[in-house]
Amino acid sequence: MKKVALISISVFIISLFVSNCVGHIEKLPTISEVEQGDTSYVHLFPDWEKEDYNFNTPKDVMVGADGYIFVADSGNSRILVLNQAGLVVTEDEFGNNFQGLEDINIPGKGEIQPVQLSQDSKMNLLFCDGSNQIYAWNQHYNNTGIRYVSKEVTLQHTESGAIITSDRMDSLSYYLTNGYTLVDAKLDSSEELINSILAPHVIFDGDDPKNWEFVDDYGDTRNSKIVDIVAFGKDYNNGIYVLDKRYNRIIKLKYEIKYLLIMETDEGQSVAFDYECVFSEVAASQGSGAGFIMDPKSITIDLSGNIYYTQTGGVYSCHGISAGSYRTLFNPGEDDLLDIGRFQCARDVGIDSRGIIYIVDKGSNYIQTFDNEGNFLRNVATTDIMIDTTLLETVYSYEIDSTVIPYDTTIVDSSVVEIDTTVSFQLAEILNKPEAIAINQNILYVADTGNSRIVRFQYVIMTEQNLQDLQEYRTP
């Protein structure tokens, strides 16, 4: 049933109510089957502000495998690394050194502005800048150090004993998974070569003939415009899904070995591989219906490898397709996630370990959450506002259907009514043009791009003790 909110208050008056609050808590209106008990999202303080970190248009935020938070600080051509406490990390006690991310220069391109981040199981930090290239910086290589690089290897077949020598490093994956073992390598200790691997570098190049020689129905990769990426898989099954805005499609890239590396370790030396990515296939193509792409914005995957994406074109602002078969996961006309008109600008999508789907609505300045079947759960980054309408001279009625009323909402076709009660509605006053979300256990990290800061929310299951402890967040 739709709810009717009675509103007669200017943006100025609303802001006065809000400015007197010292904390925020978002309450779950209904309980999902995937959750137990009453739940809330608590706005954590302090926010990681522009003045404290010198942020300049943070476009994306990501939590790495080791818990560090990576921020694509696009306007500063850097990726800032923070720990869970919000302290900037350049070096740590484990040997990690992130200084190479402080000023990102790519040979032949100069400074680039990273806009989206991902990380694969090989500890490659992946990022893109809206061009037809993807870049990588490997945390493990920089932690351990590279002693030698090899472009030519000798292999021996385990059963037959046959020996082959090959400089086709892209064939190594085939040999190593088909009965061959590595027995020797031609080593290169060139400092220039080693440094080029340690520094941020191109891992996928749309201008490379190996990618554009295969021309599909939508054009080759030379004209691609990569707006987001997400890595998937492990070992030799690693890959990357890419959102190509130029051709309105999701393409799949596969990993190929580029170099064999001899790494320095505390125990001596070990073998690793450096990779590049090449075009593999089209996962989803242009169109306006369910499962098709039109003006895409963001992409992610869940624990099962299913793909979720947002877009500003077509009929549906957010959608999902299954891993491998790329069939639609949701039903138009049935699932809340596909409600037409629900989102003003669905900018980013995230999935937590419980399968909860988070959609960052840049146009409405808040986050909507759904269960894994596409049923709406709640809004995050809003504040409950209670207004005593008996104090107002003129009261207007406006049907809002449980949606958030942002500052710039224009109320049209209003009618004067008589009312002597209070009304409650949600106000999106925390975020300003948010562009990205990252989830780490029970913490949400939001790139609040319009305010050039990172805002955090914590998911909690409410108990009597929790409710008592969190009263300070409701203090007017």
C-alpha positions in Angstrom: 0.0 0.0 0.0 1.3 3.5 -0.8 2.0 5.9 2.0 0.9 9.5 1.9 3.2 12.1 3.4 1.9 15.5 4.3 4.6 18.0 3.6 4.7 21.8 3.9 8.2 22.8 4.6 10.9 24.6 2.6 14.4 23.2 2.0 15.7 25.8 4.4 13.5 24.7 7.2 14.3 21.0 6.6 18.0 21.8 6.7 17.5 23.4 10.2 16.0 20.2 11.5 18.9 18.2 10.0 21.7 20.4 11.1 20.8 19.9 14.8 21.4 16.2 14.6 24.8 14.8 15.6 24.3 11.3 14.2 22.2 9.2 11.9 20.7 5.7 11.9 18.8 4.0 9.0 16.1 1.7 10.2 15.0 -1.4 8.3 11.3 -1.1 7.4 10.7 -4.7 6.7 12.7 -7.9 7.5 14.1 -9.9 4.6 14.1 -13.7 4.7 17.9 -13.6 4.3 18.3 -11.6 7.5 17.6 -12.4 11.2 16.1 -9.9 13.6 15.8 -6.1 13.4 18.7 -4.5 11.6 20.1 -1.0 11.0 22.9 0.9 9.2 24.8 3.2 11.4 26.6 6.2 10.0 30.2 5.9 11.3 32.1 9.0 12.3 34.4 10.7 11.5 33.9 10.9 7.7 37.1 10.7 5.8 37.0 14.3 4.6 38.6 16.2 1.7 40.6 18.5 3.9 42.2 15.6 5.8 43.2 13.5 2.8 43.5 16.1 0.0 40.9 14.3 -2.0 40.1 15.6 -5.5 37.1 13.9 -7.0 37.3 10.4 -5.5 35.6 8.2 -8.2 35.8 4.7 -6.7 36.6 2.9 -3.5 37.6 -0.8 -3.1 38.6 -3.0 -0.2 41.5 -5.3 -1.1 42.1 -8.9 -0.1 44.2 -7.9 2.9 41.7 -5.3 4.2 43.4 -2.1 2.9 41.0 0.4 1.3 42.0 1.8 -2.1 40.5 5.1 -3.3 40.6 6.1 -7.0 41.4 9.8 -6.3 40.9 10.7 -10.0 41.6 14.5 -9.8 45.0 13.8 -8.2 46.0 11.0 -10.6 46.6 8.7 -7.7 45.2 5.7 -5.8 45.3 6.4 -2.1 45.7 3.5 0.3 44.1 3.6 3.8 43.9 1.1 6.6 40.6 0.3 8.5 41.2 3.1 10.9 41.5 5.6 8.0 45.3 6.1 8.3 47.2 6.6 5.0 49.5 3.7 4.3 52.6 4.1 2.1 54.6 1.3 3.8 53.8 -1.4 6.4 55.5 -4.0 8.5 54.7 -6.8 6.0 56.9 -5.2 3.3 54.1 -3.6 1.3 55.1 -0.3 -0.4 52.3 1.7 -2.1 54.4 4.7 -3.1 54.1 3.7 -6.8 50.4 4.6 -6.6 50.9 8.2 -5.3 51.4 9.6 -8.8 50.3 7.3 -11.6 52.3 7.8 -14.9 51.9 5.3 -17.7 54.7 5.2 -20.3 53.5 6.8 -23.5 50.5 8.4 -21.8 51.8 10.3 -18.8 49.5 11.0 -15.8 46.2 9.2 -16.0 43.1 9.7 -13.9 41.8 6.4 -12.5 38.0 6.1 -12.3 37.3 2.4 -11.4 39.2 -0.2 -9.4 39.3 -4.0 -9.0 41.7 -6.6 -7.7 42.3 -10.2 -8.9 43.5 -13.3 -7.0 47.1 -12.6 -8.2 47.1 -9.3 -6.2 47.0 -7.2 -9.3 45.3 -3.9 -8.5 43.4 -3.2 -11.7 42.1 0.2 -12.8 40.8 2.0 -15.9 40.5 5.7 -17.0 37.8 5.5 -19.6 40.1 4.7 -22.5 40.5 1.4 -24.3 43.2 0.3 -21.8 43.3 -1.4 -18.4 46.2 -0.9 -16.0 47.7 -3.0 -13.3 49.9 -2.6 -10.2 50.9 -5.8 -8.5 51.1 -5.6 -4.7 52.8 -9.0 -4.4 55.6 -8.2 -6.8 56.3 -4.9 -5.0 56.2 -6.6 -1.7 58.6 -9.5 -2.6 60.8 -8.0 -5.3 61.8 -9.4 -8.7 65.3 -10.8 -9.3 65.0 -12.0 -12.9 62.6 -11.9 -15.8 62.4 -14.6 -18.5 60.9 -14.6 -22.0 62.1 -18.0 -23.0 61.7 -21.3 -21.1 62.5 -25.0 -21.4 59.9 -27.5 -20.4 59.8 -31.3 -20.0 56.9 -33.7 -20.4 56.4 -35.6 -17.2 55.6 -39.0 -18.8 57.5 -39.1 -22.1 60.5 -37.0 -21.0 60.3 -34.9 -24.2 61.9 -31.5 -23.9 60.8 -28.3 -25.7 62.1 -24.7 -25.7 59.6 -22.0 -26.2 59.6 -18.2 -26.4 55.8 -18.2 -26.7 55.0 -17.3 -23.2 51.3 -17.1 -24.0 51.4 -20.9 -24.5 52.8 -21.6 -21.0 49.4 -22.1 -19.4 48.6 -24.8 -22.0 51.9 -26.6 -21.4 51.8 -26.4 -17.6 48.2 -27.8 -17.5 49.0 -30.6 -20.0 51.8 -32.7 -18.4 54.8 -30.4 -18.8 57.0 -29.0 -16.0 59.4 -26.0 -16.1 63.0 -27.1 -16.0 65.0 -24.1 -17.2 64.6 -20.4 -18.2 66.7 -17.8 -20.0 67.0 -15.0 -17.4 67.1 -11.2 -17.8 68.1 -8.9 -14.9 67.5 -5.7 -16.7 66.6 -3.0 -14.2 64.5 -1.2 -16.8 62.4 -4.3 -17.5 61.9 -5.2 -13.9 60.9 -1.6 -13.0 58.4 -1.6 -15.8 56.7 -4.6 -14.3 56.8 -3.3 -10.7 55.3 0.1 -11.7 51.7 0.7 -12.8 51.5 -0.6 -16.4 49.1 -1.6 -19.2 47.7 -5.1 -18.7 45.1 -4.8 -21.5 45.6 -2.7 -24.6 42.7 -2.2 -27.0 45.1 -1.1 -29.7 47.1 -4.3 -29.6 46.4 -6.3 -32.9 45.8 -9.5 -30.9 42.6 -7.8 -29.5 41.3 -6.0 -32.6 42.1 -8.6 -35.3 39.0 -10.4 -34.0 36.2 -8.1 -35.1 32.8 -8.9 -33.6 29.4 -7.6 -34.6 29.9 -4.4 -32.5 33.3 -3.3 -33.6 36.9 -3.9 -32.4 38.6 -2.9 -29.2 40.5 0.0 -30.8 37.4 2.2 -30.3 36.3 0.7 -26.9 35.6 3.0 -24.0 36.2 1.0 -20.8 34.2 2.5 -17.9 34.4 -0.3 -15.3 36.0 -3.6 -14.7 35.7 -6.6 -12.3 38.1 -9.5 -11.9 36.9 -13.1 -11.4 38.3 -16.6 -11.0 41.5 -18.0 -9.6 44.8 -19.5 -10.9 44.5 -20.2 -14.7 40.8 -19.4 -14.7 41.3 -15.7 -14.0 39.5 -13.2 -16.2 38.0 -9.7 -16.3 34.6 -8.5 -17.2 34.7 -5.1 -18.9 32.0 -2.5 -19.4 32.5 -1.1 -22.9 30.5 2.1 -23.1 31.4 2.7 -26.8 29.7 -0.4 -28.0 27.2 -0.9 -25.0 28.4 -4.4 -24.1 30.1 -6.5 -21.5 33.2 -8.2 -22.8 35.2 -11.0 -21.2 39.0 -10.9 -21.1 41.3 -13.8 -20.4 44.7 -13.9 -18.9 47.8 -15.0 -20.8 51.3 -15.3 -19.4 53.7 -12.6 -20.5 56.8 -13.2 -18.4 58.2 -15.7 -16.1 59.5 -14.1 -12.9 62.1 -15.2 -10.4 61.0 -13.6 -7.1 63.1 -12.8 -4.0 61.7 -14.3 -0.8 62.9 -14.8 2.8 63.5 -18.5 2.0 65.4 -17.8 -1.2 63.8 -17.6 -4.7 60.5 -18.6 -6.1 58.8 -18.6 -9.5 55.8 -16.4 -10.4 54.2 -15.2 -13.7 53.3 -11.8 -15.0 50.2 -11.6 -17.1 48.5 -9.6 -19.8 44.8 -9.7 -20.7 43.4 -10.4 -24.2 39.9 -10.2 -25.7 37.9 -13.4 -25.2 34.2 -13.0 -25.9 31.1 -10.8 -25.6 29.0 -11.6 -22.5 26.2 -9.2 -23.1 25.4 -6.9 -25.9 23.5 -3.7 -26.8 19.8 -3.4 -26.3 17.1 -1.9 -24.1 15.4 -5.0 -22.7 16.2 -7.2 -19.7 19.8 -8.5 -19.8 20.9 -6.0 -22.4 23.3 -3.0 -22.1 22.7 0.7 -22.8 24.9 3.4 -21.5 26.5 1.2 -18.8 28.0 2.7 -15.6 29.2 -0.1 -13.3 29.7 -3.8 -12.9 30.3 -6.4 -10.2 30.0 -10.1 -9.5 28.6 -12.1 -6.6 30.3 -15.2 -4.9 28.8 -17.5 -7.6 30.2 -15.4 -10.4 26.9 -13.9 -11.5 27.2 -10.4 -13.1 25.4 -7.3 -12.0 25.5 -3.9 -13.7 24.0 -0.5 -13.7 23.2 1.7 -16.7 21.4 5.0 -17.5 20.0 3.9 -20.8 17.5 1.3 -21.8 14.5 0.3 -19.7 16.1 -1.1 -16.6 18.6 0.9 -14.5 20.1 -2.2 -12.8 20.1 -5.8 -13.8 21.9 -9.1 -13.4 22.9 -12.0 -15.6 24.1 -15.5 -14.7 27.7 -16.7 -14.9 28.5 -18.5 -18.1 25.1 -18.6 -19.7 24.5 -14.8 -19.3 20.8 -15.4 -18.9 18.8 -12.8 -17.0 18.5 -13.3 -13.2 15.4 -11.1 -12.5 11.9 -10.9 -13.9 10.5 -7.7 -15.3 7.2 -6.7 -13.7 7.8 -8.9 -10.7 11.1 -8.0 -9.0 11.5 -4.6 -7.2 15.0 -4.2 -8.6 13.5 -3.8 -12.1 10.9 -1.2 -11.1 10.9 1.4 -13.9 11.5 4.8 -12.5 12.9 3.6 -9.2 16.4 5.1 -9.7 17.2 8.6 -10.9 20.8 7.6 -11.8 22.0 4.1 -10.7 25.7 4.8 -10.6 27.3 1.7 -8.8 26.3 -1.7 -7.6 27.9 -3.9 -4.9 27.1 -7.3 -3.5 28.0 -8.4 0.1 28.7 -11.9 1.4 25.0 -12.4 2.2 24.0 -11.7 -1.3 22.5 -8.3 -0.5 22.6 -6.0 -3.5 23.5 -2.3 -3.0 22.6 0.3 -5.6 24.2 3.7 -5.4 21.7 6.2 -6.7 23.7 9.2 -7.6 20.7 11.2 -8.6 18.9 10.7 -5.3 21.9 10.8 -3.0 21.2 7.5 -1.2 21.6 3.8 -1.5 18.9 1.2 -2.1 19.3 -2.4 -1.0 17.7 -5.6 -2.2 17.9 -9.3 -1.4 19.3 -11.7 -3.9 15.9 -12.2 -5.5 15.5 -8.5 -6.2 13.1 -7.6 -3.4 13.6 -4.1 -1.9 14.9 -4.1 1.7 15.7 -0.5 2.8 17.4 2.8 2.0 20.8 3.6 3.4 22.3 7.1 3.9 19.0 8.7 4.8 17.7 10.4 7.9 14.2 10.0 9.4 12.6 13.4 9.8 9.5 14.0 12.0 7.6 17.3 11.4 4.8 18.7 13.6 2.5 20.0 10.9 0.3 21.9 13.4 3.1 24.4 13.6 2.8 25.2 9.9 0.4 27.7 8.4 0.1 25.9 5.0 0.3 22.1 4.6 0.5 20.3 1.3 -0.2 16.7 0.6 2.2 14.7 -1.6 2.2 11.0 -2.4 5.8 9.7 -2.0 5.3 5.9 -2.0 8.0 5.3 0.7 10.7 7.0 -1.3 13.3 9.5 -0.1 12.6 13.2 -0.5 15.9 14.9 -1.4 16.6 18.6 -1.0 15.8 19.5 -4.6 12.5 17.7 -4.8 9.8 19.9 -6.5 6.3 19.3 -5.2 3.7 19.8 -8.0 -0.1 19.6 -8.1 -0.3 20.1 -4.4 -3.5 20.9 -2.5 -4.1 22.7 0.7 -5.4 20.4 3.5 -6.2 20.7 7.1 -4.1 18.5 9.4 -3.2 18.4 13.1 -0.7 15.5 13.3 2.9 14.9 12.7 4.4 13.2 9.6 7.6 11.3 9.1 9.7 10.9 5.9 13.2 10.2 5.0 15.7 12.9 3.9 18.8 12.1 1.8 21.1 14.7 3.4 24.3 12.7 4.0 25.7 12.1 0.5 26.2 14.4 -2.5 26.4 12.7 -5.9 27.9 9.4 -4.6 29.5 7.3 -7.3 30.8 4.1 -5.7 30.4 1.6 -2.9 32.6 -1.1 -1.4 31.6 -3.7 1.2 33.9 -5.3 3.7 32.1 -7.6 6.2 29.7 -5.3 8.0 31.1 -2.0 6.8 30.0 0.0 3.7 32.5 2.5 2.2 30.9 5.1 -0.1 32.7 7.4 -2.5 30.8 10.6 -1.7 32.2 12.3 -4.8 30.2 15.5 -4.6 31.7 16.2 -1.2 35.1 14.7 -2.1 35.2 12.3 0.8 34.6 8.7 1.9 31.6 8.0 4.1 31.1 4.8 6.1 28.1 2.9 7.4 28.1 -0.2 9.6 25.5 -2.9 9.4 24.3 -4.1 12.9 21.7 -6.6 14.1 19.7 -4.7 16.7 19.4 -6.0 20.3 18.1 -4.2 23.3 21.7 -3.4 24.3 22.5 -2.1 20.8 19.4 0.1 20.8 20.5 1.6 24.1 24.1 2.1 22.9 22.9 3.8 19.7 20.6 6.3 21.2 23.3 9.0 20.8 22.9 8.6 17.0 19.3 9.7 17.3 19.9 12.7 19.6 18.3 15.8 18.0 
